[in-house]
Amino acid sequence: MAAETVTSTERLRRARFAVAAVFCVHGAVTGSFATRIPWIQEHADVSAGQLGLALAFPALGASLAMPLAGAISHRFGARTALRGLLVLWTLSLILPSLAPNVWGLCGALFVYGATAGMSDVAMNALGVETENRLGRSIMSSLHGMWSVGALIGSAAGTVAAHLGGDARIHHLIAALVLTALGLVFCQGVLDVRSTPEEEAPPRFSLPPKSALVIGAIGFCGVFAEGASLDWSAVYFRDELGTSAGLAAASTTAFALMMAVARLVGDRVVDRFGAVRTVRVGGVVATLGGLMVVLAPHVAVALAGFGLIGLGVAVVVPLAFAAAGRSGPNPSQAIAGVATITYTSGLIAPSAIGGIADATSLVFSFALVTLLAFGLVVGAGVLRSADRKDPAAPPAGGVPAKSGGPAA
């Protein structure tokens, strides 16, 4: 009996590292694509406005395709579904650089976004299931590994761009390498299968109400994240009159604080609970926003952006975790939350720009600060993400019934 328990615990640990590696691969695709956008724009001969139109298609594709992920997982099992969807996602990296014009680019990015969204839902659902069985928080570090993957992919892309490499060759090599890695890592994830009597989720349906409420908190966090990533450098240049190097440092400070906070966030969540962690994070992000808006000096604004990153880092991982435990259909709830957060990430940069044109960037970041405060007010809806509830299995243990067999 003891040997069987040890074996089960070891399997869960392997599954935890495997799904973390999958998150890393997923992030690496995004990082690889983002660094070659200038090459793709030039190759497809599209204007800045046409590029902006094309870059809306990944979110459109993701929003339409994400509800399918639950039905696919139900039909084929979680591991097989993730393996297939991840392969589609990694191979879709090849498409944008092949686009001959703006319409080809829109179509390529629609497929790119659709496969990104479905694989995103599948891996987050498995992440929540793994967290449930381990009995301790892992979602924050999983998203931290996604950030690590994005950093690795962007670093490789930066080198390729610096060397003047053709993005078609770069992305072909990257796609093949990441596909191979993804297939290897998927072997170790949990193999959760639906029971014969379990009803299949609908192919398309509106998100459950619980997902809409949880998604609203995710919206606040992702809006602050997207606004800070895309506009912090511009804020430093236009509002504070800094050099390009110092302006870029603000984005780096924000991204670095987010990555670090996500990698260590699970320990904080396990100790203090999801609600308290997000509420304190909201206070930290609000303070950071006030420092940015009222900054008397560049150093204060730089610290402010760092605090925003620190404060919002765990919001999205905990929103996915809460969605996965909010009802009988985790994939459907996760898809609903993912759709809302994708939408927030899409509209945040343009909304900040529109408000800045009408008023100023200072006023735009006052709105970001207000949304950060929304985390303080609404953190209670993430209570289901809290692993400190009485029904949670003990750390390192396996609950008696967890929805399907694990490999």
N, C-alpha and C positions, 0 to 999 in steps of 0.2 A: 504493500500500500504506500509506504514511504517512498519507495523507488518510483512508483507510478506518479506520485505528486511531484517529485523532483523533475521527472521527465516532462510533465505537463508545464511546470514552471519554466523549464529551459526552453520548451517550444514557444511559450509566450514571449520570452525574452528575444528569441530569434525572430519571431514575427514582428516584434516592436522595432528591432533594428532594420528588418527588411522593409517595413512600410516607411520608415524614416528615409531609407535609401531611395524609395520610389518618389517621395516628396522632393528629394534632392534632384533626381533626374527630371522631374516635371519642371522644377524651377530653372534648371539648366537650359531647357528648350526656350523659355521666355527670355533669359539673358542672352542666349545666342542670337535670337531674332532681333531684340531691341538695338543691339550695337550695330547692326547692318542696315537699319532703316534708311540712312542717307544713301547707301549704295543702291538699295532697292528703288528708292524714289528716283534716282538718276537713271537707272536702267529702264524703268517703266516710263520715264519721261512724264512724270506727273508734277503738277504745281503743288504749292503748299496747301492750298484749299482742297485740291483733289486728294492729297495725302490725308488730310484731316477727315475727309469723307470716308476714305478706305479704312482708316483706323477705327471707325465706328463699327465696322462689320464683325470684328472678333467678338465684341460684346453681344451683337445681334445674334450671331451664330450660337454663342454659348447659351443665351437666354432661351432660344428655341429648342436647343438640343438637350439641355441639362435634365429636363423632366424624363427623358428616355432612359437615363442611367439606372433608375430603380427597376424598370421592367427588364432591362438587359441583365442586371445582377440576379434578379429573381429567376430568369430563364436559364442562365448558364452557370450560376454560382459566383460568389464574390471574387475568387481568385482568377477564374477564367475570364470574367468580365473585365476585371482590372487589366489583365494581361493584354487582351485585345484592344481595349480603349487606349491604353498607354502606348501601344505600338502605333495606332492610328495617329496619336498626338505627336509622337517623336518623328514619325515619317512626314507629317504635315509641315514640318519645318522646311522641307525642300520646296514647297509650293510657292511662297511669296517671291522668292528671288527669280523664279521662272516667268513671272507675270510680264506680258509684253506691253500692257497698257493699264489704264486706271480700272477698267471693268474686269480685266483679268486679275488685277490685284484685289479688287473687292471680293471676287469669287474665291480666290485663294485664302484670303483672310477670314471669310465666312466659314470655310472648312476648318481652318486653323483654330478659330474660336469655338466651333462646335465640338471638335475633338478635345480641345482644352477643357471645356466645361464639363463634358461627360466624364472624362478621366478624373477631373477635379472632384466631382461628386463621389465617384467610386472610391477614390483613395481616402477621402475624408470620412466616408461611411465606414470603411475598414479601420481607419484610425480610431474612430469612436468605439467600434466593437473591440478593438485591441485594448483600448483604455478601460473599457468596462470589465474585461476579463482580468486585466492586471490589477485593477482596484486602485490605481493611482493615475494622476494626471500626466498625459504625454502630448496632448494636442498642441500646446504652445511650442514645445521643442520640435514637433513635426513641422510646424510652419516655420520655425527657425531654420530647419534643414532645407526647406524650400528656398529661403532667403540665401542660404549658403550656396545652393545649386545655381540660383540666379546670378550670384556673384562670380562663381566659377565660369558659367556660360558667358557672362559679359566680359570677364577678363580674357578668355580665349578669343572672343569676338573682337575685342580691342586690339589684341596682338595681330589678328588676321587683317583688320582694317588698316593698322599701322604699316603692315607689310604690303598693302595694296592688293590683297588676295581677292579673287573673284568670289562673291558671296554664294554663287551657285555651287562651287566646289567646296567651299567652307561648310555650307549648310548640308550638303550631301554627306560629307565625312562626319560632321557632328551628328546628323540624324542616324546614320548607321551605327556609330559608337553608342549613342544613347539608347537606341533600340535594343542593341545587344545587352547593355547593362540593365535596362528595364526588364527584359525577359529573365535575366538571371535573378534579379532582386524579387520579382513577382513570385518566384518559386517558394520563397520563405514566408509570404504573408498568410494570414488565416484563410482557410478555405471554408467560408460560411455558405451553407446551402439552405434553401427554403425547404420546409417540410411539405409533404404531398398535400396536406389539408390547408396549407397556407394560401390565402387568396392572392393572386397576382396584382401588383399595383397597377393603376391605370397608366396608359402610355402618356396621356396628356391630361393634366388636371390643375386646377388652381391650388396654390400652396395652402396648407392648413393655417387657420388663424394664429396658432401658436408660432408658426414660422414667420408670419408677417410681423408679429410683435417683436420677436427676437431679431428679425431682419432689420427693424427700425434702429436697434442699438448698433448692429453691424454697419448700417448706413452711416451713422454718426462717426464711427471709428474710421471707416474707409474713406469718407469724405475728407476728414482731417489728414489722413495719410496721403491721399492723392493730391490734395492741394499743397501740402508741404513738399512733397517730392518734386512736383512740377513747377512750383512757383517760388520756392524759397530762394533760389539763386537770383531770380528776377527781382524779388523783394529787396535783396541786399544791394543789387546793382542800382535799381531805380529809386528806392526809398532811402537807402543809407549811403549810396554813392561809393560803394566799395569796388575793389578790383575784381576782375573775372575769377582769379584764383581764390580769393576770399569768399566770393559768392558761391563758387562750387563747393567750398568747405562746409557751407551751411547744409547742403544736400547730403554730403558725406556724414556730417554729424547726426543728422536725422536718421539716415539709413543704418548707421552703425549702432545707434542706441536701440533702434527697433530690433535688429538682429540679435544683439546681446540680450535684450529683455526677453525675447522669445525663447532663446536657448536656456535661460535660467528660470523662465516663468512658471514652469510646472512645479518647482519646489515651493514657490510663493503661493500658488493656487492650492496645493495640498495642505499648506500650513494655515492659510488664512481664509480659504474658500473663494469660489468664483465671484460671488457678489461683492464681497469686501475688496477683492483685488481690483475688479473693474471700477468700483466706486473710488478707490484711492487713485487708480490710474487716471480716472476722469478729473480728479482734483489736480493731479500733477500736470495733465495735458492742458487744463484750463489755466493754471499758473503759467505754463509755458507760452500759451497763446497771449496772455496779458503782457508777458515780458516782450514778446515780438511786437505787439501793437504799441506798447508804451516805451519801447526801448530808447533810453537816452544815449546808448553807446552800442557799437557793433558787437562787443563781447556779450552783452546782455541778450541781444537778439539771437546770437549763435547758441547760447545756453538755452534760450526759449525754444528753438526748434529741436534741440536735443531732448528737452523735457516733453515736447509734444510726441516725439517718437517713442520715448519711454512710456508715456501714459497710454497710448493707443495700441501698443504692440500686441497685447494678449486678447484684444477685443474680438477679432475675427476668429482665432482658434476656439475661444470659449463660446462664441455664437454658434459655430458648427457643432461643438460638443453638446450645447444645450438643445439644438435642433434635433440632433441624433437621438436624444432621450425624451423628446417632447411628445411622442405618440407612437402608434404601432407601425408606422412606415418611415423609418429613419431616412432612407434615400430621398423620399418625396419631400420631407421637411428640410433636409440639407440642400436639396435642389432649390427650394423656395428661398432659403436664406442666401444661397450662392447667387441666385438671380438678382436679389436686392442689392447685395454687395457689389456685384459686377456693374450694375446700373449706377451705383454711387461712384464707383471708380471711373466710370465713363463720363458722368456729367460734372464731376468735381472740377477738373481742370478748365472746362469751358465755362462753367458757372462762375468760377473765381475770375476768369478773364472778363466775362460780361459785366460783373459787378464792378471790377476795377475800372473798366472803360466808363461806366456810368458814374462812379464815385472815385474810389482810390483803392490801391492794394491794401492799405491800412484798414479800410472798412471791410474789405474782403476777408482779412484775417480776423477781424472782429466777429464775423459770422462763423469762422472756423472755431474760434474760442467758445462761442455760444453752443455750437454742436458738441464740443468737447465737454461742456458742462452738462449736456444732455446725458452723457454717460453716468454722471453722478446721480442724476434723477432717476434714470431708467435701469440701473444695474440690476435691480431685483428680478427682472424677467429672465436673467441668466441663472437663476437658482438651480435649474435642472442640470446645469453643467458642473455643479459642485459635487466632487467626489467624496465630500465629508458627510454624506447622508447615511442614515442607519442601514439602508438596503445595499450599500456599496459592498462589494466583496473585499475581504482583507487583502492588504498589499501582498503581492506575490501569489495570491491564491486564485482558484478558479471557481466561479459560481456553479451551482449545481445545474442550472439551465441558462444558456446564453444564446439561444437562437439558432444553433447549428453546430456541426462538428468542426473541430479545428484540426488542421494537419499537423 
